[in-house]
Structure formats: C-alpha cells, structure tokens
Amino acid sequence: MTQPATQSWLRQQERSNLAILRLMVWISLTLGRGIGRLVLYGIAIYYVLFSPKARHFSREYLHRSLDRWAEWSDGFRHVFSFASTIHDRIYLLNDRFDLFDIEVVGAEALQAALAKQPGALLIGAHFGSFEVLRSVGRGQAGLKVAMMMYEENARKINATLEAINPAATRDIIALGRVDSMLEARDKLDQGYLVGMLADRSLGDDPTVDCEFLGEMAPFPVGPWRMAAMLRRPVFFMAGIYLGGNRYRIHFEPLADFTDTQRGERDAAMRAAQQHYAERLSHFCRQAPYNWFNFYDFWQKK
C-alpha cells in the first residue's frame, strides 16, 4: 500500500473559462443541442492541438484500451466524447430526457437488492456520464440517487451548471467532511442509491495496486473502506456514451459488505477492488473513448 502526497489530477488547474461555459449554456439552451454540438467540434480540436500533455496521456491510455497505436483521430474522439457528456449535462440537469435515447441494463439485480434492504452503493469511475444516471433517477419514481464527490474539481463547470438549475447540487454529499459518512448512511437508510467514483485518489488517500488494462496501477482505498463501513451491497455503475444522443446505463453486482465481519474486511475490500479494476478494464475496452483519463494514471513519468 502506498501513500501518495497529492495526486497530480488534483493539482491540475481547471482549464475551462467561465465565460465560455456560460456562452455554451446560452447557445445550447437557446439554439438547441444540434447547434451546441457544432461548437463542441471546435473546442475538441483546440484541446487536441494545444494540450500536449493531456494528448500524450490520452494516447497512452488509448493504446492500452484499443490494443493498437492510437491515431490523432482517436485522440479527437476521446476529447469529443468527454466534451459531449459535459454538454449533455446542461439538458439532463433541466430534465430534458426527451432529447436522449437511454437504455438501462442490469436494473433487475439492483431492484432485487433494494427489495431486501434499503439503499445500495454504486461504485463507478470517471467513465461516461454519471449525470445521466442521477438525472434519470430524478425522473423515475422510486429511484433516488445521491453522489459522494470531490466538489473542488472542475468547480467552474459545477458553478455554471448550478446557475442553470439549482438541482445540480441536490443530493450531493461532499467528501472530506466530518459528517460525510453519517450523511451517506442516512441517505442509504432512506432508500437512496449512493454513488462514488473509485478510480482517482483524493488528496492523501492511500492506494493499492490493481491489475488494470494489462498492468498494475494505483487505485484509492478510501471508497472501499467506506463501502465496508456502510455495510451495503455494492454495484458497478457506468453511464456509457454511445454517440449522438444515446446512452447505456449498466449496473453489475460487485460486492456485498452487508454481513462482512470486521476481521474479514481487509480481504473483502481487496477482492472487491480488484474485481472493480477488472470490470473497469472490460468497459474501457468495450467503450474506450468513455474513460476520461488525461493524466499519468500509471504514474510512469
């Protein structure tokens, strides 16, 4: 187990300009999604051309997930997919589900777990769109979704989206506070699905190496320690962007800490974490342009 000082992704400055984001919001809501997506092409080209470090790390990841050399066109698709999911948040936060074709896979297993006890944990990654899941949850009776997240990252985007619709920050549990665990427990007791992203470390959170896309890579321990303490079934979640207006939401049983005894926690956490890395590898190969990794994830530099 290693104890990193501060992960590089936390040190990276948010490159987005608030004025540009507000302009994008106005264009998207006033002129429509089609016109807004035209602007995304220019934004994606700009980042591919003028962000060499992000381009390098994108290519390194894509080489692994595609199992071939990543071309410039692959890098563009990677950035454009990321921009598309951010852009679609504008509509999802305004409950414009009519604009999207959303398929849900694996909901039966999740509903069966919720029938046994209230609440379940959803463990995802910076992969596809979590907002599509959270928004669909708001739009469907009986499915309540809260998210534990590091709020400082991409704060300018969040501030802009909050200005669009106050629901943007509803049911968000801030990580790093004394009462974070208690708030998550209360949400679970109320029948919520509580989501966490487990592919990036927060600050000084310790990590362990798991096999991921053919090589060992550091993954944070914190989400699994929290899952074990909350004693709930855990599902892998992914809101895959399929291009155009199409998304597919996946739920897969990952682990169940409901009856895990204290002495069994470390082994159960380690097994669940490696299982998570394997499933993330699977989805990265299935939908390679959906994992939004633009930094040195394997820490080779």
Protein Blocks (a to p, Z undefined) as FASTA:
>chain_A
ZZdfbdfklmpccfbdfklmmmmmmmmmmnojklmmmmmmmmmmmmmmmmmklmmmmmmm
mmmmnopacdfklmmmmmmmmmmmmmmmmmmmnopaklpccddehklmmmmmmmmpgcid
dddddehjfklmmmmmmmpghiacdddddfkgoklmmmmmmmmpmklmgoiacehiaklm
mmmmmmmmnopacdddfkbcehjaccddddeehiacdddfklmmmmmmnopadddddddd
ebhjbccdddddfbdcklmcfklmmmmmmmmmmmmmmmmmmmmmmmmmlpccfbdfkopZ
Z
